Amino acid sequence: MTPAVNAAFSAFSERRLDPTAMPLHRHPAISDLLGDTDPVKAFLYRQISSVAEPPPQTVPAQLASTSVSQRSNEFQLPVLVVGGSHDPIFPPAALRTVAEALPSARFVEIPKTGHSPYFSAPREWNRALLEFLESVP
């Protein structure tokens, strides 16, 4: 990861938002836009996320210990970095730094989505993924 990603994740983690204390159509990871435009889908996201345990408090330190190295310019495998325009955990500006650090990476921002654009905007997610896959020799 990059320093920008680490900083963004640490800032989000420090907020320690409790989804159970939020309205039923809200979740800390998704954009409020989803709750406003599709409260049923936002509620489903909340229900699905409630099945798993929250990540341990050690995750920010573990994330910080994995970094894009000085040798990342040797990494030639095509990489697609996808982010939601309103992602509170990994904002687009932070994710762009990952794509910029890898010579064969590209960044795609899915508009009007939060942390899980594959869930809130599956058509746009699939389009971005298919375009990427079609571009890989």
Rosetta silent file (secondary structure, phi, psi, omega in degrees, C-alpha in Angstrom):
SEQUENCE: MTPAVNAAFSAFSERRLDPTAMPLHRHPAISDLLGDTDPVKAFLYRQISSVAEPPPQTVPAQLASTSVSQRSNEFQLPVLVVGGSHDPIFPPAALRTVAEALPSARFVEIPKTGHSPYFSAPREWNRALLEFLESVP
SCORE:     score description
SCORE:     0.000 S_00000001
   1 L     0.000  167.186  179.270    0.000    0.000    0.000 S_00000001
   2 L  -102.502  163.673  176.680    0.995    3.612   -0.274 S_00000001
   3 H   -56.835  -35.295  179.997    1.261    6.186    2.524 S_00000001
   4 H   -65.788  -40.447  178.301   -1.930    7.833    1.232 S_00000001
   5 H   -66.866  -44.163  178.825   -3.872    4.569    1.475 S_00000001
   6 H   -59.893  -44.333 -179.060   -2.492    3.880    4.931 S_00000001
   7 H   -64.475  -43.305 -179.597   -3.402    7.367    6.134 S_00000001
   8 H   -63.430  -44.856 -179.107   -6.934    7.161    4.729 S_00000001
   9 H   -66.569  -40.887  178.534   -7.574    3.751    6.263 S_00000001
  10 H   -62.414  -42.727  179.436   -6.155    4.772    9.623 S_00000001
  11 H   -62.737  -42.510  178.230   -8.329    7.905    9.681 S_00000001
  12 H   -64.432  -44.564 -178.385  -11.427    5.853    8.876 S_00000001
  13 H   -62.280  -36.700 -179.456  -10.536    3.211   11.492 S_00000001
  14 H   -66.189  -23.731  179.587  -10.050    5.826   14.196 S_00000001
  15 H   -70.671  -24.652  177.067  -13.624    6.987   13.712 S_00000001
  16 L    44.085   56.252 -179.830  -14.843    3.555   14.936 S_00000001
  17 L   -75.704  135.573 -178.947  -18.300    3.958   13.450 S_00000001
  18 L  -103.062  111.318 -179.416  -20.845    1.428   14.651 S_00000001
  19 H   -57.921  -30.881 -177.928  -23.268    0.347   11.907 S_00000001
  20 H   -70.982  -15.501  178.539  -25.823   -0.769   14.510 S_00000001
  21 H   -93.031    2.238 -177.147  -26.058    2.808   15.794 S_00000001
  22 L  -102.737  160.835  173.766  -26.932    4.105   12.315 S_00000001
  23 L   -57.455  157.175 -173.793  -30.306    4.205   10.529 S_00000001
  24 L   -61.306  -21.678 -179.642  -31.188    0.954    8.757 S_00000001
  25 L  -102.015   22.487  178.797  -30.334    2.359    5.311 S_00000001
  26 L  -127.306  152.095  175.098  -26.848    3.553    6.346 S_00000001
  27 L  -153.466  142.325 -176.947  -23.508    1.831    6.773 S_00000001
  28 L   -58.945  -26.955 -174.841  -20.092    3.397    7.456 S_00000001
  29 L   -86.382  -25.135 -176.248  -18.542    1.881    4.321 S_00000001
  30 L   -98.842  158.798  178.794  -21.111    2.899    1.737 S_00000001
  31 L   -71.028  146.918  173.928  -21.955    6.333    0.516 S_00000001
  32 H   -61.198  -21.695  178.519  -25.051    8.036    1.880 S_00000001
  33 H   -57.759  -40.441  179.880  -26.010    8.344   -1.794 S_00000001
  34 H   -65.085  -43.855  178.137  -26.917    4.654   -1.872 S_00000001
  35 H   -62.018  -33.195 -179.945  -29.075    4.985    1.223 S_00000001
  36 H   -78.332  -37.767 -175.306  -30.836    7.991   -0.304 S_00000001
  37 H   -92.633  -28.244 -178.604  -31.363    6.533   -3.790 S_00000001
  38 L  -146.387   73.502 -176.271  -31.836    2.843   -2.983 S_00000001
  39 H   -60.621  -28.683  179.067  -32.519    2.306    0.731 S_00000001
  40 H   -67.135  -44.104  178.673  -33.446   -1.350    0.169 S_00000001
  41 H   -66.111  -39.089  178.007  -30.051   -2.090   -1.399 S_00000001
  42 H   -64.078  -40.469  176.592  -28.318   -0.133    1.376 S_00000001
  43 H   -63.617  -42.224  177.717  -30.219   -2.157    3.974 S_00000001
  44 H   -60.691  -41.844  177.380  -29.187   -5.378    2.207 S_00000001
  45 H   -58.380  -45.457  179.595  -25.541   -4.229    2.295 S_00000001
  46 H   -61.178  -42.746 -179.782  -25.863   -3.647    6.011 S_00000001
  47 H   -65.691  -44.490  179.417  -27.418   -7.069    6.552 S_00000001
  48 H   -61.746  -43.854 -177.942  -24.737   -8.832    4.494 S_00000001
  49 H   -68.785  -21.465 -179.376  -21.945   -7.019    6.324 S_00000001
  50 H   -74.117  -14.233 -179.479  -23.440   -7.976    9.692 S_00000001
  51 L   -71.167  -33.522 -177.884  -22.704  -11.647    9.003 S_00000001
  52 L   -93.567  153.006  173.912  -18.951  -11.106    9.289 S_00000001
  53 L   -70.528  148.582  175.044  -17.023   -9.987   12.318 S_00000001
  54 L   -64.248  152.264  179.899  -15.622   -6.455   12.114 S_00000001
  55 L   -61.311  146.640  179.425  -11.946   -6.361   11.146 S_00000001
  56 L   -64.337  155.928 -179.159   -9.564   -6.578   14.105 S_00000001
  57 L   -63.909  -13.404 -179.827   -8.050   -3.376   15.429 S_00000001
  58 L   -81.161   -8.202 -176.735   -4.660   -4.597   14.173 S_00000001
  59 H   -58.014  -45.575  179.229   -5.664   -4.170   10.523 S_00000001
  60 H   -56.195  -40.585  179.669   -4.349   -0.559   10.190 S_00000001
  61 H   -68.677  -38.599  177.901   -0.909   -1.670   11.422 S_00000001
  62 H   -65.462  -41.254  178.374   -0.944   -4.712    9.133 S_00000001
  63 H   -62.828  -43.536 -179.348   -1.943   -2.544    6.189 S_00000001
  64 H   -64.395  -26.484 -178.162    0.817   -0.065    6.963 S_00000001
  65 H   -80.091  -12.443  175.519    3.378   -2.872    7.017 S_00000001
  66 L  -105.806  117.708 -175.575    2.597   -3.817    3.401 S_00000001
  67 L  -132.882  157.290  172.018    3.749   -1.118    1.062 S_00000001
  68 L   -68.853  120.575 -172.710    4.396   -0.497   -2.584 S_00000001
  69 L   -86.604  172.207  177.122    8.117   -1.003   -2.668 S_00000001
  70 H   -65.458  -18.788  179.992   10.859    0.800   -4.517 S_00000001
  71 H   -91.172    7.031 -176.825   10.948   -2.226   -6.812 S_00000001
  72 H   -62.666  -21.811  178.296    7.314   -1.806   -7.841 S_00000001
  73 H   -67.699  -13.412  177.238    8.468   -0.431  -11.207 S_00000001
  74 H   -85.410  -11.269 -177.098    9.561   -4.001  -12.004 S_00000001
  75 L   -78.877  112.917 -174.285    5.991   -5.253  -11.585 S_00000001
  76 L  -107.705   -5.526 -179.919    4.633   -5.699  -15.105 S_00000001
  77 L   -66.027  132.361  177.729    1.403   -7.600  -14.531 S_00000001
  78 L   -61.167  136.565 -178.201   -1.633   -5.522  -15.586 S_00000001
  79 E  -132.025  135.508  173.857   -3.528   -4.273  -12.549 S_00000001
  80 E  -111.124  123.599  176.075   -6.926   -2.641  -12.309 S_00000001
  81 E  -109.217  119.076 -177.444   -7.554   -0.482   -9.250 S_00000001
  82 E  -116.649  134.350  178.412  -11.246    0.348   -8.866 S_00000001
  83 E  -139.085  153.994  175.118  -12.636    2.797   -6.357 S_00000001
  84 E   -87.832  141.889 -176.298  -15.911    4.430   -5.501 S_00000001
  85 L   -61.888  -23.797 -179.086  -16.092    8.207   -5.806 S_00000001
  86 L  -119.820   33.209 -178.795  -17.456    8.493   -2.250 S_00000001
  87 L   -73.601  116.409 -179.289  -15.479    5.703   -0.578 S_00000001
  88 L   -79.777  -14.579 -177.935  -14.835    6.777    3.031 S_00000001
  89 L   -90.683  -52.083  178.810  -12.301    3.982    3.625 S_00000001
  90 L  -125.684   82.831 -178.117  -10.104    4.218    0.523 S_00000001
  91 L   -59.553  153.595 -178.362  -10.896    7.543   -1.193 S_00000001
  92 H   -52.905  -39.479 -179.749  -10.118    7.797   -4.917 S_00000001
  93 H   -60.555  -37.185  178.739   -7.166   10.125   -4.345 S_00000001
  94 H   -71.744  -43.647 -179.604   -5.533    7.489   -2.133 S_00000001
  95 H   -65.157  -32.591  177.664   -6.253    4.625   -4.532 S_00000001
  96 H   -59.427  -32.125 -178.932   -4.805    6.601   -7.439 S_00000001
  97 H   -66.303  -29.429  176.155   -1.459    6.555   -5.628 S_00000001
  98 H   -68.598  -48.096 -179.970   -1.460    2.750   -5.821 S_00000001
  99 H   -62.941  -37.027  179.481   -2.132    2.811   -9.561 S_00000001
 100 H   -69.053  -26.248 -178.079    0.527    5.490  -10.054 S_00000001
 101 H   -81.038  -15.324 -179.154    3.095    3.390   -8.200 S_00000001
 102 L  -111.069  124.402 -171.948    2.627    0.412  -10.518 S_00000001
 103 L   -64.194  -26.619 -177.310    3.734    0.889  -14.131 S_00000001
 104 L  -111.635   26.273 -179.448    1.062   -1.320  -15.672 S_00000001
 105 E  -102.367  154.489  172.995   -1.860   -0.297  -13.468 S_00000001
 106 E  -134.892  149.558 -179.644   -4.867    1.775  -14.273 S_00000001
 107 E  -111.973  135.059  174.956   -7.372    3.406  -11.947 S_00000001
 108 E  -125.310  128.541  177.158  -11.113    3.545  -12.575 S_00000001
 109 E  -104.695  125.230  178.431  -13.426    5.584  -10.392 S_00000001
 110 E   -93.370  116.100 -176.535  -17.056    4.502  -10.243 S_00000001
 111 L   -64.425  150.516  172.260  -19.222    7.610   -9.716 S_00000001
 112 L    58.393   34.750  178.108  -21.752    7.929   -6.914 S_00000001
 113 L  -130.567  160.769  177.507  -20.545    4.846   -5.025 S_00000001
 114 L  -101.614 -137.032 -172.756  -18.944    4.137   -1.686 S_00000001
 115 L   -69.365  -23.810 -175.408  -16.588    1.403   -0.571 S_00000001
 116 L  -122.856   71.239 -177.242  -18.204   -1.435   -2.524 S_00000001
 117 H   -63.283  -24.714  176.194  -18.914   -0.197   -6.042 S_00000001
 118 H   -62.577  -27.712 -179.101  -19.331   -3.799   -7.241 S_00000001
 119 H   -87.807  -47.540 -173.794  -22.396   -3.943   -4.966 S_00000001
 120 H   -82.864  -21.884  179.118  -23.913   -0.510   -5.418 S_00000001
 121 L  -141.377   65.413 -174.397  -23.183   -0.127   -9.155 S_00000001
 122 H   -60.945  -34.763  179.038  -22.651   -3.623  -10.603 S_00000001
 123 H   -63.711  -46.219  179.635  -23.198   -2.578  -14.225 S_00000001
 124 H   -65.461  -40.485  177.356  -20.531    0.119  -14.025 S_00000001
 125 H   -60.047  -49.911 -178.901  -18.198   -2.240  -12.124 S_00000001
 126 H   -62.971  -38.763  178.303  -18.656   -4.979  -14.709 S_00000001
 127 H   -61.961  -46.312  179.320  -18.142   -2.525  -17.561 S_00000001
 128 H   -61.988  -43.076 -179.511  -14.868   -1.301  -16.055 S_00000001
 129 H   -66.243  -45.370 -179.830  -13.681   -4.850  -15.441 S_00000001
 130 H   -64.281  -41.222  177.135  -14.615   -6.085  -18.922 S_00000001
 131 H   -60.804  -40.827  177.999  -12.931   -3.098  -20.593 S_00000001
 132 H   -63.780  -50.318 -178.334   -9.811   -3.818  -18.579 S_00000001
 133 H   -61.451  -37.618  178.336   -9.844   -7.537  -19.390 S_00000001
 134 H   -68.791  -23.161 -178.689  -10.410   -6.840  -23.082 S_00000001
 135 H   -86.212  -12.555 -177.450   -7.409   -4.498  -23.094 S_00000001
 136 L   -84.685  125.468 -179.216   -5.028   -7.080  -21.645 S_00000001
 137 L   -67.492    0.000    0.000   -3.096   -8.948  -24.339 S_00000001
